[in-house]
């Protein structure tokens, strides 16, 4: 379920602020969502370098599918 909440939050942020700003602002929120999950530090490093929504969604889906 966490990935569906994150994706919904992302979708709303992109709708309101546009992809460029939303991705950058969502980085801190995603880090909060994944805090204390298995291997979250590796995901956090990836998330903080991602520039595009599609790339971020793919990254999150891969992470949550492998938990």
N, C-alpha and C positions, 0 to 999 in steps of 0.2 A: 503493500500500500504506500510506502513512502515515495516511491517513484511516481505514482499517479498524482500525489499532492504536489511534488516538485514540478512535474510537467504542467499542471494546472496553473501554478504560481508563475512559471515561466511564460505560459501562453498569455496570461493576463498582463504581465509586465511588458511583454513585447507589444501587445495591442495598445497599451497606454503610452509607452515611451519609445517604441521602435526597437529594432533588434540590437543595434550598436550599443545604446545606453543600457537597455534591459539586461543584456548578457553581462556587462561589467558590474551592474548593481546586484544582479542575482548571485554572483560568485560568493559573496559573504553569506547570503541566505542559504545557499546550497551547502556551504561548509557547516552551517548550524544544523541543517537537516541530517547530515551524515555523521556528525560528531559522535564518537564512541562506537561507530559501526566497524566491522572487520575491515582492515586495510584502508581505512578512510583517509589516511595521510597520502597514500598514493593517488587516490581519486582527487583529493584536494589539489595536489600538484598539477594534475591534468586539467581540472576545471579552471584553474587560474590562468591557463595558457590558451584556452579555447576562445575563438573569435566569432563563431557562427552558431546559430540556434540548432541547425541540423546536426552539427558535430557534437554539440553539448547533449542533445537528446540521445544520440547514439552511444555516447560515452556513459551516460547514466543508465541506459537500458542494459548495456553490457555488464556494468558493475552489479546492478540489482539482479540480473539473471544468474550471476555467478556467486551470489551470496549463499 
